[in-house]
Structures are given as structure tokens and as C-alpha cells.
Amino acid sequence: MPYIEQVPVSEAKGLLKKLLDEAMERAGRVWHIIHIMSQNPRAMDASMAFYGAIMCGPSPLTRWQREMLATVTSKANDCFY
């Protein structure tokens, strides 16, 4: 359980509700990495836009290569998600 208080999905309003609804539509659930940002929906929105630009925007790397780099980096940093 995280130490950061999270806004329950059922209580989300405005921009936060929109972002959580989009997350549900994309993945069928709200991943913890997204939900932990629920106290600051503007930061969540910016973070998701940044991620989209890195992973899906124009690049000399393929999507597969970018995913592999993210996986190796997470492993090197002992991240378990």
C-alpha cells in the first residue's frame, strides 16, 4: 500500500475523472503508477502526455526497442512494475 493518499476512483471529478476513465478504457484498470498521481491531475495529464511522446512519437527507435529500454531500465533500478 502506498504512503501517498490517493483519490478513490469512485470519487474522481473533473480532469481527474476524465484521465482515470481514459486509463480504464486503455487498460481495463487504473494502474498504480497512474493512481498515485491522483492528487495532482494536471501533473498526471502532463506525465501521460510525456510518456506518449516518448513511447509513441516519432523516433529512430521502434516501439519494441523503446519498451525493451524501459524494461531494462526498470530492472536496473529494482522497479517491480
C-alpha positions in Angstrom: 0.0 0.0 0.0 1.4 3.4 -0.9 2.1 6.1 1.7 0.7 8.8 -0.6 -3.1 9.3 -0.2 -5.0 8.6 -3.4 -8.3 9.9 -4.5 -10.6 6.9 -4.8 -11.6 6.3 -8.4 -15.3 6.4 -7.5 -14.8 10.0 -6.1 -12.9 11.4 -9.0 -14.3 14.6 -10.6 -13.3 16.9 -13.5 -10.0 16.4 -15.1 -9.1 13.5 -12.8 -12.3 11.6 -13.7 -11.5 12.1 -17.4 -8.0 10.8 -17.0 -9.0 7.8 -14.9 -11.8 7.0 -17.4 -9.2 7.1 -20.2 -6.9 4.8 -18.2 -9.7 2.3 -17.7 -10.6 2.4 -21.4 -6.9 1.8 -22.4 -6.0 -0.9 -19.9 -9.2 -2.1 -18.3 -8.0 -0.9 -15.0 -6.1 2.1 -13.4 -2.5 1.0 -12.8 -0.9 2.1 -9.5 1.7 4.2 -11.3 -1.2 6.3 -12.6 -3.4 6.3 -9.5 -0.6 7.5 -7.3 -0.7 10.8 -9.2 -4.4 11.3 -8.4 -3.8 14.2 -6.0 -2.5 16.3 -8.9 -4.4 15.6 -12.1 -2.5 18.3 -14.1 0.8 16.5 -13.3 -0.9 13.2 -14.2 -2.0 14.6 -17.6 1.5 16.0 -18.3 3.1 12.8 -17.3 0.9 10.7 -19.6 1.5 13.2 -22.5 5.3 12.9 -21.9 5.1 9.1 -21.8 3.0 9.1 -25.0 5.5 11.3 -26.8 8.4 9.1 -25.7 6.8 5.7 -26.4 4.6 6.5 -29.4 6.0 9.7 -31.0 8.4 9.8 -34.0 11.7 8.2 -33.1 14.6 6.4 -34.8 13.8 3.5 -32.3 11.0 1.1 -32.9 8.2 0.8 -30.2 9.7 -2.6 -29.4 13.2 -1.1 -28.7 11.7 1.6 -26.6 9.7 -0.9 -24.5 12.9 -3.0 -24.1 14.9 0.0 -22.9 12.1 0.8 -20.4 12.1 -2.8 -19.1 15.9 -2.9 -18.8 16.0 0.5 -17.0 13.3 -0.6 -14.6 15.2 -3.8 -13.8 18.4 -1.9 -13.3 16.6 0.4 -10.8 15.0 -2.5 -9.0 11.5 -1.4 -10.0 8.9 -4.2 -9.9 6.1 -2.9 -12.0 
